[in-house]
Amino acid sequence: MCWFVVTNTDSFASPAINTASFSSLVPVNRGSHPIQSFEMDRTERLKLLFSEDESLLRFNTRLNAQSIPDPKATEEASSTVVTQEEVQPEKDDKDSESNTKAEENAEGLDKSIVQETDQCNASTQTPDTKYLSHEQEEPSTPLDGFFCPLMAISKYPYKFVRKELSQTVASRFFNGGKFWQRVWDLYYVHVSPQLRPRPLLLVPAAQVRKFIQEINCELEVTLSIPEESEMGMLLDFNLEGVPQPTFVGQCTSREMKDELEATIPLRTNYEPPTEMDESRLAYEQMIEHGIDASKSKSRSKASKAKKQQIRLQAEIELVQALKKMRCYLALQPYHSLDLPELIDERSWEEKRNDDCSMAQSLDDTSDTGIPRLDLNNPAMFPFWKEPIFISVDVECNERCLAQVTEVGISTLDTVDLVGIPPGGNAENWTSRIRSRHLRVREYGHIVNCQYVTGCPGSFEFGESEWVSKGKLADVVQACFQPPYSFGMEDTDGVQLDSGPEHMHQKRNLILVGHNTSMDVKYLAGLGIPVFEDVTTAFVERIDTAELYRIIRSELNQRSLASILGELGIIGWNLHNAGNDARYTLEALVRMICRDTGEASVAASTVE
């Protein structure tokens, strides 16, 4: 057998078999078809092409959706066509053009059928070709800005499919881990701490649509992603100026999802939207709907009522903490926190006969009965419990959160404020703050840049102190014991300042921080005793993010930078632990001293 190339294929056209796409090697069997000339007629050429080679007869040109018949049937059809060609008269050009258009229309219809068939065939392919390797690091699905909450999709048949079909969909595509045995491109967004502490996991809506299309093809149903915004199933991240989902990896099992979720970096200072930021407000509402959609249906009502109760209790405690803060800073008498009033041992007769200046001072009070603060005079009440405020901030390696790289500690002793007027913007008081910045020597080369702009070498309130990793816990613990950073030693072990006598006595401590929960967790992880049980170590724990929210009667927390801007503080080199701890304590003092009457009204309204 030898081979030759068929180059002139135009004459092969046939109504039944379209050979225009063939430009291939054609076998020639010298025994059965001796070739005398290349000028053989069409019948001979067709027989030569189809009669002897079954592989060509089985070749699928994909010009129609029907299966290829067996070789014998094809050969018979070819022979029949040839016979018709022999007896059929030649057609004029007009008829040929009409037939050509009809064939093109039929071919277009066949191609559309092929596409629809291929789409369903792709959904039923074997697991070997369907599932990708979980080691793929880049998302494989093109993004259009629409995402679905992963956990909400995992509950899809139970919450969004009608009852009679729900069990069928669940057993075929979800139960027994089937839902997780797919390749999901996993994304996340951090959410408001008021909604949940964990990030919201997302998958591209394009992947979900493909998954639902597979269900529709196999079960012959018409399911889809609910698009109503309040359903929380389809989230649109095309809004301007809103956080975008971050790709974390691909998962093909529930365990792999949990592992990837554990690698998500902790939330940095949350920046809540303002009332004028319509895009961010819409974004927050959308995220809340997505979180609600991810909750289990059977527990959602009970969980919602319980969370409302917890939130109400937290609000009450915050209002009470605000009142206590005024007492700690001598801005309000502590004898009656619920009904504050001026405490005076003189009789009402003596008060009536007092001079005009004292009468004017008593009349100059806010609606709550608390005297308005005169920043140019010392506080008129005693400092309740004479506490020491200690503010802390922790910076970690953003790529390995177990590595604490910096610790900032600032201390303010209320005894140091006795007889001293707060001054303009409470600057006389904030100037008494002592600040320290501890850097871990082993991690001195680490500078965060991916999630926050770190600046460990830019401490604004003194010199940074280098501490070895093994001694960090002891140095931090010493700051919460007498003499509370007054007895600091330099690198040579020389006592720098023994401090006044009251600093060597055990004192009441108030822990201050901005979103303190994570800082406490990090410090407790270092094995620092004072942070292993903060409820007994401190008389009060103050979170400036929450306290400022209560003062301003706002729903969401603000970042430290936002609060500093409103309080008139220029925050240089934030995300340096020493600077952040100092600015947090300054912000606390100023927010309590500022607009005392307005803050009281806001607090009573919330209460």
KEDO-18426 format. One record per residue (C-alpha): residue in three letters; z, x, y. Coordinates in Angstrom, 2 decimals. Layout:
Ala	Z	X	Y
...
This chain:
Met	0.00	0.00	0.00
Cys	-0.81	1.28	3.50
Trp	-0.04	-0.04	7.00
Phe	-2.05	-0.67	10.13
Val	-1.11	-1.99	13.57
Val	-2.26	-5.42	14.63
Thr	-3.06	-5.16	18.33
Asn	-5.25	-8.19	19.01
Thr	-2.86	-11.11	18.47
Asp	-4.40	-13.68	20.80
Ser	-6.63	-15.07	18.07
Phe	-3.61	-15.69	15.80
Ala	-2.45	-18.73	17.81
Ser	-1.76	-21.74	15.62
Pro	-0.17	-25.16	16.34
Ala	2.32	-24.73	13.50
Ile	3.11	-21.01	13.58
Asn	3.24	-19.10	16.80
Thr	2.44	-15.47	16.12
Ala	1.97	-14.40	19.71
Ser	5.27	-12.52	19.60
Phe	4.20	-10.31	16.69
Ser	3.07	-6.80	17.36
Ser	4.21	-5.19	14.13
Leu	3.13	-3.22	11.12
Val	1.18	-5.36	8.68
Pro	1.02	-4.36	4.99
Val	-2.36	-4.01	3.36
Asn	-2.58	-4.21	-0.43
Arg	-5.80	-2.52	-1.44
Gly	-5.66	-4.08	-4.88
Ser	-5.56	-7.71	-3.85
His	-7.25	-7.55	-0.38
Pro	-9.74	-4.70	-0.12
Ile	-10.67	-4.14	3.49
Gln	-14.36	-3.85	4.19
Ser	-14.24	-4.31	7.98
Phe	-11.87	-5.08	10.84
Glu	-14.15	-7.97	11.82
Met	-12.68	-10.40	9.24
Asp	-12.33	-14.01	10.24
Arg	-9.07	-15.72	11.32
Thr	-8.41	-17.21	7.89
Glu	-8.44	-13.86	6.17
Arg	-6.22	-12.29	8.78
Leu	-3.62	-15.08	8.51
Lys	-3.61	-14.87	4.72
Leu	-3.28	-11.13	4.95
Leu	-0.30	-11.52	7.30
Phe	1.69	-14.14	5.39
Ser	0.66	-14.29	1.75
Glu	2.16	-11.10	0.35
Asp	5.23	-10.12	2.43
Glu	8.20	-12.47	2.07
Ser	10.30	-10.52	4.63
Leu	7.84	-11.49	7.36
Leu	7.94	-15.08	6.27
Arg	11.74	-15.06	6.61
Phe	11.67	-13.46	10.04
Asn	13.39	-15.78	12.59
Thr	11.57	-15.67	15.93
Arg	14.26	-18.02	17.39
Leu	11.58	-20.17	19.01
Asn	13.21	-23.29	17.60
Ala	16.60	-24.37	16.26
Gln	15.35	-25.29	12.79
Ser	15.95	-23.02	9.81
Ile	13.08	-20.97	8.40
Pro	11.60	-22.58	5.31
Asp	11.11	-20.75	2.06
Pro	8.08	-18.46	1.65
Lys	6.06	-20.78	-0.57
Ala	6.43	-23.67	1.81
Thr	5.42	-21.44	4.70
Glu	2.39	-20.18	2.85
Glu	1.30	-23.73	2.06
Ala	1.79	-24.71	5.70
Ser	-0.29	-21.73	6.78
Ser	-3.06	-22.66	4.43
Thr	-3.01	-26.21	5.70
Val	-3.24	-25.07	9.29
Val	-6.12	-22.79	8.50
Thr	-7.98	-25.62	6.82
Gln	-7.50	-27.81	9.88
Glu	-8.69	-25.00	12.11
Glu	-11.86	-24.71	10.04
Val	-12.85	-28.37	10.33
Gln	-11.46	-29.02	13.84
Pro	-14.09	-28.80	16.61
Glu	-13.70	-26.54	19.58
Lys	-11.80	-28.14	22.51
Asp	-12.81	-27.87	26.11
Asp	-10.75	-25.91	28.62
Lys	-9.09	-29.02	30.06
Asp	-7.72	-30.12	26.71
Ser	-6.56	-26.58	25.93
Glu	-4.65	-26.39	29.20
Ser	-2.99	-29.74	28.47
Asn	-1.95	-28.67	24.99
Thr	-0.62	-25.38	26.30
Lys	1.67	-27.20	28.75
Ala	2.91	-29.50	26.01
Glu	3.72	-26.54	23.80
Glu	5.63	-24.84	26.66
Asn	7.71	-27.97	27.25
Ala	8.53	-28.24	23.56
Glu	9.42	-24.57	23.45
Gly	11.80	-24.98	26.43
Leu	13.53	-27.89	24.70
Asp	13.91	-25.88	21.52
Lys	15.48	-22.99	23.46
Ser	18.08	-25.28	25.04
Ile	18.98	-26.55	21.58
Val	19.36	-22.95	20.40
Gln	21.72	-22.14	23.28
Glu	23.96	-25.11	22.55
Thr	23.96	-24.34	18.84
Asp	24.79	-20.67	19.47
Gln	27.72	-21.69	21.69
Cys	29.34	-23.68	18.89
Asn	28.43	-21.04	16.31
Ala	30.20	-18.42	18.43
Ser	33.38	-20.49	18.35
Thr	33.46	-20.52	14.55
Gln	32.74	-16.85	13.94
Thr	34.94	-14.91	11.57
Pro	38.18	-13.29	12.74
Asp	36.69	-9.81	12.27
Thr	34.19	-10.40	15.11
Lys	36.24	-12.85	17.13
Tyr	39.33	-10.80	17.89
Leu	39.14	-7.60	19.87
Ser	41.35	-4.59	19.48
His	44.67	-5.06	21.26
Glu	44.46	-1.49	22.44
Gln	41.80	-2.42	25.01
Glu	43.29	-1.59	28.40
Glu	40.97	-3.36	30.83
Pro	40.54	-7.14	31.14
Ser	37.39	-8.30	29.40
Thr	37.03	-11.63	31.18
Pro	35.36	-11.77	34.61
Leu	37.71	-13.27	37.15
Asp	36.88	-16.18	39.44
Gly	40.29	-16.48	41.07
Phe	41.53	-19.26	38.77
Phe	44.36	-18.70	36.29
Cys	46.48	-20.77	33.93
Pro	50.19	-20.30	33.11
Leu	50.26	-18.74	29.65
Met	53.31	-20.62	28.37
Ala	51.91	-23.92	29.65
Ile	48.69	-23.33	27.68
Ser	50.72	-22.52	24.56
Lys	52.19	-26.06	24.84
Tyr	48.81	-27.67	25.62
Pro	48.51	-30.09	22.64
Tyr	52.10	-31.26	22.95
Lys	52.02	-32.00	26.70
Phe	48.40	-32.69	27.65
Val	46.66	-34.19	24.61
Arg	46.96	-37.85	23.64
Lys	49.31	-38.60	20.79
Glu	46.78	-39.46	18.07
Leu	44.88	-36.20	18.63
Ser	47.81	-33.97	19.51
Gln	48.87	-33.15	15.96
Thr	45.32	-32.38	14.85
Val	44.77	-29.93	17.70
Ala	48.19	-28.36	17.22
Ser	47.86	-27.81	13.47
Arg	44.32	-26.43	13.70
Phe	44.62	-24.14	16.74
Phe	48.28	-23.67	17.73
Asn	50.83	-23.97	14.92
Gly	51.75	-21.02	12.72
Gly	51.07	-18.50	15.47
Lys	47.35	-19.34	15.68
Phe	47.48	-19.62	19.45
Trp	48.87	-16.10	19.79
Gln	46.39	-14.58	17.32
Arg	43.74	-14.40	20.01
Val	42.97	-11.83	22.65
Trp	44.59	-12.95	25.89
Asp	44.23	-10.95	29.11
Leu	47.80	-11.03	30.41
Tyr	48.54	-11.12	34.16
Tyr	51.69	-11.81	36.17
Val	52.92	-12.73	39.64
His	56.45	-12.38	40.95
Val	57.92	-15.65	42.17
Ser	60.60	-16.78	44.58
Pro	64.09	-15.92	43.29
Gln	65.02	-19.52	44.03
Leu	62.62	-20.70	41.31
Arg	63.25	-18.22	38.49
Pro	64.27	-14.58	38.03
Arg	61.33	-13.68	35.77
Pro	57.65	-13.37	36.78
Leu	55.13	-16.06	35.88
Leu	52.72	-14.99	33.12
Leu	49.06	-15.98	33.60
Val	45.74	-15.81	31.75
Pro	42.27	-16.21	33.29
Ala	41.08	-19.82	33.35
Ala	37.73	-18.63	31.96
Gln	39.45	-17.60	28.72
Val	41.23	-20.94	28.48
Arg	38.00	-22.87	29.04
Lys	36.35	-20.89	26.25
Phe	39.28	-21.65	23.95
Ile	39.14	-25.38	24.73
Gln	35.36	-25.35	24.20
Glu	35.96	-24.04	20.68
Ile	38.33	-26.95	20.05
Asn	35.77	-29.41	21.40
Cys	32.96	-28.03	19.24
Glu	34.98	-28.05	16.03
Leu	36.74	-31.40	16.49
Glu	33.94	-33.09	18.48
Val	36.25	-34.02	21.34
Thr	36.11	-33.60	25.12
Leu	39.33	-31.84	26.09
Ser	39.61	-29.88	29.36
Ile	42.10	-28.14	31.64
Pro	43.94	-30.68	33.83
Glu	42.83	-29.90	37.37
Glu	45.37	-31.97	39.34
Ser	47.44	-29.58	41.45
Glu	50.74	-31.24	40.57
Met	50.03	-30.66	36.86
Gly	50.30	-26.91	37.43
Met	47.74	-25.97	34.78
Leu	44.93	-24.63	36.98
Leu	46.12	-22.26	39.70
Asp	43.75	-21.22	42.48
Phe	44.45	-17.72	43.82
Asn	41.52	-17.76	46.22
Leu	43.88	-18.66	49.06
Glu	43.86	-16.17	51.91
Gly	46.77	-13.75	52.24
Val	48.65	-14.68	49.06
Pro	49.84	-12.34	46.27
Gln	47.23	-11.78	43.57
Pro	47.91	-11.65	39.81
Thr	48.38	-8.16	38.38
Phe	46.87	-7.22	35.01
Val	49.48	-5.94	32.56
Gly	47.56	-5.70	29.25
Gln	46.05	-7.62	26.35
Cys	48.08	-9.32	23.65
Thr	47.15	-10.64	20.22
Ser	50.62	-11.77	19.10
Arg	53.79	-13.28	20.49
Glu	55.62	-10.00	19.92
Met	52.98	-8.07	21.86
Lys	53.32	-10.56	24.72
Asp	57.08	-9.95	24.81
Glu	56.56	-6.18	24.81
Leu	54.09	-6.34	27.69
Glu	56.36	-8.68	29.64
Ala	59.19	-6.16	29.31
Thr	57.05	-3.51	31.02
Ile	56.52	-5.57	34.18
Pro	58.19	-3.80	37.13
Leu	61.10	-5.53	38.79
Arg	60.49	-7.56	41.90
Thr	60.88	-5.69	45.16
Asn	62.19	-7.40	48.30
Tyr	60.71	-10.88	48.26
Glu	58.83	-11.94	51.39
Pro	59.14	-15.74	51.74
Pro	56.60	-17.69	53.80
Thr	57.32	-18.95	57.30
Glu	56.90	-22.56	58.30
Met	53.67	-21.67	60.12
Asp	52.11	-19.89	57.14
Glu	50.29	-22.80	55.55
Ser	48.51	-20.69	52.92
Arg	51.76	-19.16	51.67
Leu	53.52	-22.53	51.66
Ala	50.68	-23.99	49.59
Tyr	50.87	-20.96	47.31
Glu	54.63	-21.40	46.77
Gln	54.09	-25.07	45.92
Met	51.32	-24.16	43.47
Ile	53.52	-21.55	41.75
Glu	56.37	-24.06	41.44
His	54.00	-26.52	39.73
Gly	52.93	-23.73	37.37
Ile	56.54	-22.99	36.47
Asp	57.25	-26.68	35.85
Ala	54.19	-26.89	33.57
Ser	55.52	-23.96	31.53
Lys	58.79	-25.71	30.73
Ser	59.39	-27.52	27.47
Lys	58.79	-31.24	27.83
Ser	61.90	-32.36	25.96
Arg	64.25	-30.26	28.07
Ser	62.65	-30.53	31.49
Lys	64.66	-33.50	32.80
Ala	68.03	-32.22	31.61
Ser	67.21	-28.72	32.80
Lys	66.14	-29.98	36.22
Ala	69.37	-31.93	36.71
Lys	71.44	-28.96	35.59
Lys	69.63	-26.58	37.91
Gln	70.05	-28.94	40.84
Gln	73.78	-29.02	40.15
Ile	73.96	-25.21	39.93
Arg	71.94	-24.84	43.12
Leu	74.18	-27.28	44.99
Gln	77.27	-25.39	43.84
Ala	75.71	-22.09	44.95
Glu	74.95	-23.56	48.38
Ile	78.56	-24.70	48.78
Glu	79.84	-21.25	47.82
Leu	77.49	-19.60	50.31
Val	78.71	-21.80	53.15
Gln	82.29	-20.94	52.22
Ala	81.40	-17.23	52.09
Leu	79.94	-17.49	55.59
Lys	83.21	-18.93	56.89
Lys	85.15	-16.18	55.16
Met	82.94	-13.52	56.74
Arg	83.91	-14.74	60.19
Cys	87.55	-14.40	59.19
Tyr	87.01	-10.90	57.76
Leu	85.43	-9.85	61.08
Ala	88.16	-11.56	63.19
Leu	85.74	-14.09	64.68
Gln	87.59	-17.07	63.24
Pro	91.27	-17.67	62.36
Tyr	91.93	-17.56	58.65
His	94.84	-20.03	58.59
Ser	92.48	-22.95	58.10
Leu	88.97	-22.17	56.89
Asp	88.01	-25.84	56.64
Leu	89.29	-26.85	60.12
Pro	89.17	-23.75	62.31
Glu	91.22	-23.94	65.48
Leu	92.97	-21.62	67.90
Ile	96.37	-20.60	66.61
Asp	98.88	-20.24	69.41
Glu	102.70	-20.28	69.24
Arg	103.04	-21.71	72.75
Ser	103.76	-25.38	73.28
Trp	101.21	-27.80	74.74
Glu	103.24	-27.85	78.00
Glu	102.93	-24.10	78.33
Lys	99.22	-24.30	77.63
Arg	98.72	-26.90	80.39
Asn	100.39	-24.62	82.91
Asp	98.39	-21.58	81.87
Asp	96.09	-19.95	84.38
Cys	92.49	-21.04	84.86
Ser	90.99	-18.07	83.06
Met	92.77	-18.89	79.83
Ala	91.84	-22.59	80.14
Gln	88.22	-21.65	80.63
Ser	88.35	-19.41	77.58
Leu	89.70	-22.25	75.44
Asp	87.09	-24.70	76.71
Asp	84.23	-22.33	76.03
Thr	83.92	-23.22	72.34
Ser	81.12	-24.35	70.08
Asp	80.86	-27.81	68.55
Thr	82.78	-26.60	65.51
Gly	85.82	-25.56	67.55
Ile	85.18	-21.84	67.11
Pro	85.36	-19.89	70.41
Arg	82.08	-18.35	71.35
Leu	82.16	-14.62	70.85
Asp	82.59	-12.42	73.91
Leu	80.92	-9.17	72.88
Asn	82.58	-7.28	75.71
Asn	86.15	-8.02	74.61
Pro	87.96	-7.17	71.37
Ala	88.21	-9.91	68.76
Met	91.04	-12.34	69.51
Phe	92.00	-12.87	65.85
Pro	93.29	-10.45	63.23
Phe	90.91	-9.04	60.62
Trp	91.69	-11.13	57.56
Lys	92.77	-8.92	54.61
Glu	91.58	-5.85	56.57
Pro	88.75	-5.20	54.09
Ile	86.35	-2.29	53.76
Phe	82.68	-3.29	53.63
Ile	80.67	-1.07	51.29
Ser	76.89	-1.52	51.18
Val	74.81	-0.09	48.32
Asp	71.13	0.33	47.62
Val	69.39	1.90	44.63
Glu	65.90	3.35	44.28
Cys	64.37	3.98	40.83
Asn	61.25	5.60	39.49
Glu	58.81	2.69	39.62
Arg	57.14	3.95	36.44
Cys	60.43	4.36	34.56
Leu	63.11	2.04	35.88
Ala	65.81	3.72	33.80
Gln	65.57	6.75	36.10
Val	67.76	6.18	39.18
Thr	66.41	8.57	41.81
Glu	68.46	7.62	44.91
Val	71.71	5.83	45.78
Gly	72.58	4.82	49.33
Ile	76.16	3.98	50.32
Ser	77.39	2.83	53.74
Thr	81.02	2.03	54.56
Leu	82.66	0.09	57.39
Asp	86.45	-0.16	57.60
Thr	87.63	-3.16	59.65
Val	90.79	-1.23	60.62
Asp	88.52	1.05	62.64
Leu	87.39	-2.00	64.67
Val	90.82	-3.10	65.88
Gly	90.92	-3.25	69.68
Ile	87.21	-2.36	69.99
Pro	84.81	-4.94	71.48
Pro	81.64	-5.48	69.41
Gly	79.43	-4.52	72.36
Gly	75.86	-5.57	72.98
Asn	74.26	-6.58	69.69
Ala	77.51	-5.41	68.00
Glu	76.50	-1.78	68.49
Asn	80.09	-0.61	69.06
Trp	81.00	-1.88	65.60
Thr	77.87	-0.73	63.75
Ser	78.31	2.78	65.19
Arg	81.52	3.04	63.09
Ile	79.53	2.80	59.85
Arg	79.59	5.92	57.66
Ser	76.45	6.45	55.59
Arg	75.58	8.64	52.61
His	72.35	9.30	50.75
Leu	72.59	10.66	47.19
Arg	69.49	12.13	45.56
Val	69.33	13.01	41.88
Arg	68.30	16.64	41.55
Glu	66.39	16.19	38.28
Tyr	64.21	13.47	39.82
Gly	63.73	15.08	43.21
His	59.98	15.39	42.70
Ile	59.47	11.64	42.20
Val	58.10	9.65	45.16
Asn	57.19	5.98	44.62
Cys	53.82	4.91	45.96
Gln	52.38	2.16	43.76
Tyr	54.63	-0.83	44.47
Val	56.59	0.47	47.47
Thr	56.10	3.39	49.83
Gly	59.00	5.66	49.01
Cys	60.37	8.24	51.45
Pro	63.35	9.96	49.76
Gly	63.21	12.88	52.19
Ser	63.54	10.75	55.36
Phe	67.22	9.83	55.59
Glu	67.87	8.76	59.19
Phe	71.69	8.87	59.29
Gly	72.67	12.35	58.22
Glu	71.83	14.87	55.52
Ser	70.91	13.82	52.01
Glu	73.22	15.06	49.25
Trp	71.80	16.48	46.03
Val	73.68	15.38	42.91
Ser	72.95	16.21	39.30
Lys	72.15	13.33	36.97
Gly	75.31	13.94	34.97
Lys	77.61	13.77	38.02
Leu	75.98	10.84	39.81
Ala	78.28	8.22	38.26
Asp	81.44	10.11	39.28
Val	80.23	10.64	42.84
Val	79.35	6.97	43.30
Gln	82.62	5.81	41.71
Ala	84.58	8.00	44.16
Cys	83.04	6.12	47.09
Phe	84.88	2.97	45.94
Gln	88.25	4.65	45.63
Pro	90.63	6.07	48.29
Pro	89.78	7.67	50.66
Tyr	86.46	5.70	50.47
Ser	84.04	8.49	51.42
Phe	86.42	10.01	53.95
Gly	87.45	12.66	51.43
Met	83.92	13.95	50.87
Glu	83.47	17.49	49.61
Asp	80.55	19.73	50.36
Thr	78.59	21.58	47.70
Asp	81.23	24.34	47.65
Gly	84.04	21.89	46.95
Val	85.58	22.23	50.43
Gln	87.35	19.12	51.76
Leu	85.43	17.94	54.82
Asp	87.80	15.30	56.16
Ser	90.97	13.90	54.61
Gly	90.80	10.81	56.82
Pro	93.61	8.69	58.31
Glu	96.56	7.59	56.22
His	95.38	4.04	55.63
Met	92.23	5.39	53.97
His	94.32	6.81	51.14
Gln	95.77	3.41	50.24
Lys	94.19	0.94	47.87
Arg	92.22	-1.54	49.98
Asn	90.35	-4.83	49.64
Leu	86.64	-4.12	49.10
Ile	83.64	-6.30	49.94
Leu	80.38	-5.38	48.22
Val	77.28	-5.81	50.41
Gly	73.63	-5.62	49.48
His	70.22	-7.19	49.95
Asn	69.40	-8.93	46.66
Thr	72.38	-7.18	45.09
Ser	71.97	-8.30	41.49
Met	69.49	-5.57	40.49
Asp	71.41	-2.83	42.30
Val	74.57	-3.83	40.44
Lys	72.65	-3.81	37.15
Tyr	71.32	-0.29	37.74
Leu	74.72	1.09	38.74
Ala	76.45	-0.58	35.81
Gly	73.85	1.03	33.56
Leu	74.98	4.43	34.81
Gly	78.45	3.70	33.44
Ile	80.19	3.37	36.82
Pro	83.47	1.51	36.14
Val	83.60	-0.39	39.43
Phe	80.28	-2.10	38.62
Glu	81.11	-3.02	35.05
Asp	83.28	-5.91	36.29
Val	82.46	-6.63	39.92
Thr	84.36	-9.93	39.94
Thr	87.70	-8.13	39.78
Ala	86.73	-4.95	41.68
Phe	85.71	-6.79	44.89
Val	87.31	-9.61	46.84
Glu	83.83	-10.72	47.91
Arg	80.18	-10.02	47.09
Ile	77.79	-10.62	49.98
Asp	74.02	-10.87	49.59
Thr	72.49	-10.57	53.07
Ala	69.27	-12.25	51.91
Glu	71.14	-15.40	50.87
Leu	73.62	-15.32	53.75
Tyr	70.87	-15.12	56.37
Arg	69.04	-17.99	54.66
Ile	72.16	-20.14	55.07
Ile	72.67	-19.09	58.68
Arg	69.07	-19.98	59.55
Ser	69.06	-23.15	57.39
Glu	65.94	-21.94	55.57
Leu	64.79	-22.67	52.03
Asn	63.58	-19.19	51.11
Gln	64.97	-15.69	51.38
Arg	63.58	-13.13	53.78
Ser	62.90	-9.48	53.23
Leu	65.18	-6.89	54.79
Ala	62.42	-5.85	57.19
Ser	61.98	-9.44	58.38
Ile	65.72	-9.87	59.00
Leu	65.95	-6.57	60.87
Gly	63.08	-7.62	63.13
Glu	64.81	-10.88	64.08
Leu	68.09	-9.10	64.74
Gly	66.49	-6.52	67.02
Ile	66.96	-3.58	64.64
Ile	64.14	-1.06	64.23
Gly	64.10	-0.16	60.55
Trp	62.81	3.37	60.16
Asn	61.67	4.60	56.73
Leu	62.68	1.62	54.61
His	62.79	2.09	50.83
Asn	64.91	5.16	51.35
Ala	68.17	4.15	49.61
Gly	70.39	5.64	52.31
Asn	68.50	3.91	55.13
Asp	68.37	0.55	53.33
Ala	72.10	0.56	52.64
Arg	72.84	1.35	56.30
Tyr	70.44	-1.24	57.70
Thr	71.80	-3.89	55.32
Leu	75.35	-3.37	56.58
Glu	74.20	-3.34	60.21
Ala	72.31	-6.57	59.62
Leu	75.41	-8.20	58.12
Val	77.59	-7.38	61.12
Arg	74.99	-8.45	63.65
Met	74.05	-11.71	61.91
Ile	77.71	-12.76	61.83
Cys	78.36	-11.80	65.45
Arg	75.18	-13.38	66.73
Asp	74.91	-17.06	67.53
Thr	78.21	-17.97	65.91
Gly	78.14	-21.54	67.14
Glu	74.55	-22.11	65.97
Ala	75.35	-20.67	62.56
Ser	78.35	-22.98	62.21
Val	76.26	-26.05	62.96
Ala	73.66	-24.98	60.38
Ala	76.34	-24.36	57.78
Ser	77.99	-27.75	58.32
Thr	74.59	-29.45	58.03
Val	73.91	-27.82	54.66
Glu	77.39	-28.70	53.48
